[in-house]
Every structure is written in C-alpha cells, then in structure tokens.
Amino acid sequence: MEVILAVVVGGLYAAGLYLMMRRSIVKLIIGLMLLGHAANLLIFTAGRLTRGRPPIITAEAGKLIEPYADPLPQALILTAIVIGFGVQAFAIVLLRRAYQTVGTDDLDEMRATDT
C-alpha cells in the first residue's frame, strides 16, 4: 500500500510542478492545489498506515501496543487542509481581480500593473 501511495505522491508532485511552469495563472493555481494534496498525502503516508488499530490505551494494557495509528499526522493534515482552502480561496479571488484588471490570465502579459 505504501508503494502505491508513493507513486501517487510522486505523480501529484510531478503534475503540480508541471502546471506551475505554465504561463496561465489558472494552471498555476491548480498546480499549487496539487502540490498541497501531494504534501498532505506524503505526511499521511509517513505517519504509518494501519487499519483498525486506533491509538487508545485500554485500562488493562497500561500502554499502547504496536502497531497503532499515529494521530499526529492526521491532525497536521486537517490543519493543512483548512489553511490550503484559505490560500486557494485568496488565490482564486486574486486571479479574478487580476483578470478583470488586465483582461488576460497569461503571466507574460501581466508584466505591467498600470492599465
């Protein structure tokens, strides 16, 4: 399962970087979104994949017994998702305003801010 997730993470990073190198600002934002998803999936994969083993200490055990799911990466991913949505919303609004001002989404044609 980790191999499949590693391939997916690599594919998302490659697609995100490819889209960020394009001239369109829409593709730049989509590339940023893909990079965010790739980073979240990488953190999730690094936190160890276990199924059906929540990190709960029973009264008899006294300590956690391996393997158990690490809740810290999941909490980090939840925080990253919220921050990512905020950044994406700001970027989309900025894109809309820039398109209204300049009339194009081509980054090379947006050199001048005076229109």
SULPEFEN-V775741 format. One record per residue. N is the residue number from 1. RES is the residue in one small letter. PHI is phi in whole degrees, 0 to 359 (NA if undefined). D_CENTER is the distance of its C-alpha to the mean C-alpha in whole Angstrom. Layout:
BEGIN
n:N res:RES phi:PHI d_center:D_CENTER
n:N res:RES phi:PHI d_center:D_CENTER
END
This chain:
BEGIN
n:1 res:m phi:NA d_center:20
n:2 res:e phi:293 d_center:18
n:3 res:v phi:294 d_center:19
n:4 res:i phi:297 d_center:18
n:5 res:l phi:294 d_center:14
n:6 res:a phi:296 d_center:15
n:7 res:v phi:294 d_center:16
n:8 res:v phi:296 d_center:13
n:9 res:v phi:298 d_center:10
n:10 res:g phi:298 d_center:13
n:11 res:g phi:296 d_center:13
n:12 res:l phi:293 d_center:9
n:13 res:y phi:297 d_center:10
n:14 res:a phi:296 d_center:13
n:15 res:a phi:294 d_center:12
n:16 res:g phi:295 d_center:10
n:17 res:l phi:292 d_center:13
n:18 res:y phi:298 d_center:15
n:19 res:l phi:292 d_center:14
n:20 res:m phi:289 d_center:14
n:21 res:m phi:273 d_center:18
n:22 res:r phi:282 d_center:19
n:23 res:r phi:274 d_center:21
n:24 res:s phi:279 d_center:20
n:25 res:i phi:286 d_center:18
n:26 res:v phi:295 d_center:17
n:27 res:k phi:293 d_center:15
n:28 res:l phi:297 d_center:14
n:29 res:i phi:292 d_center:12
n:30 res:i phi:296 d_center:11
n:31 res:g phi:297 d_center:10
n:32 res:l phi:297 d_center:8
n:33 res:m phi:295 d_center:6
n:34 res:l phi:295 d_center:6
n:35 res:l phi:297 d_center:5
n:36 res:g phi:296 d_center:2
n:37 res:h phi:294 d_center:3
n:38 res:a phi:296 d_center:5
n:39 res:a phi:295 d_center:5
n:40 res:n phi:297 d_center:5
n:41 res:l phi:293 d_center:8
n:42 res:l phi:295 d_center:9
n:43 res:i phi:296 d_center:10
n:44 res:f phi:297 d_center:11
n:45 res:t phi:292 d_center:13
n:46 res:a phi:291 d_center:15
n:47 res:g phi:278 d_center:16
n:48 res:r phi:75 d_center:18
n:49 res:l phi:262 d_center:19
n:50 res:t phi:226 d_center:22
n:51 res:r phi:241 d_center:23
n:52 res:g phi:74 d_center:25
n:53 res:r phi:233 d_center:26
n:54 res:p phi:291 d_center:25
n:55 res:p phi:279 d_center:25
n:56 res:i phi:245 d_center:28
n:57 res:i phi:268 d_center:31
n:58 res:t phi:281 d_center:35
n:59 res:a phi:292 d_center:38
n:60 res:e phi:280 d_center:40
n:61 res:a phi:286 d_center:37
n:62 res:g phi:86 d_center:37
n:63 res:k phi:208 d_center:33
n:64 res:l phi:288 d_center:30
n:65 res:i phi:251 d_center:31
n:66 res:e phi:294 d_center:29
n:67 res:p phi:275 d_center:27
n:68 res:y phi:220 d_center:25
n:69 res:a phi:285 d_center:21
n:70 res:d phi:276 d_center:20
n:71 res:p phi:281 d_center:18
n:72 res:l phi:296 d_center:17
n:73 res:p phi:299 d_center:13
n:74 res:q phi:293 d_center:13
n:75 res:a phi:293 d_center:14
n:76 res:l phi:296 d_center:12
n:77 res:i phi:295 d_center:9
n:78 res:l phi:300 d_center:11
n:79 res:t phi:295 d_center:11
n:80 res:a phi:295 d_center:7
n:81 res:i phi:296 d_center:7
n:82 res:v phi:296 d_center:10
n:83 res:i phi:296 d_center:10
n:84 res:g phi:297 d_center:7
n:85 res:f phi:297 d_center:9
n:86 res:g phi:297 d_center:12
n:87 res:v phi:294 d_center:11
n:88 res:q phi:294 d_center:10
n:89 res:a phi:296 d_center:14
n:90 res:f phi:296 d_center:15
n:91 res:a phi:294 d_center:14
n:92 res:i phi:292 d_center:16
n:93 res:v phi:295 d_center:19
n:94 res:l phi:297 d_center:19
n:95 res:l phi:298 d_center:19
n:96 res:r phi:298 d_center:22
n:97 res:r phi:293 d_center:24
n:98 res:a phi:294 d_center:24
n:99 res:y phi:294 d_center:25
n:100 res:q phi:294 d_center:28
n:101 res:t phi:282 d_center:29
n:102 res:v phi:268 d_center:29
n:103 res:g phi:90 d_center:29
n:104 res:t phi:210 d_center:27
n:105 res:d phi:249 d_center:23
n:106 res:d phi:281 d_center:24
n:107 res:l phi:293 d_center:23
n:108 res:d phi:289 d_center:26
n:109 res:e phi:274 d_center:28
n:110 res:m phi:262 d_center:27
n:111 res:r phi:290 d_center:28
n:112 res:a phi:263 d_center:31
n:113 res:t phi:267 d_center:30
n:114 res:d phi:269 d_center:34
n:115 res:t phi:230 d_center:34
END
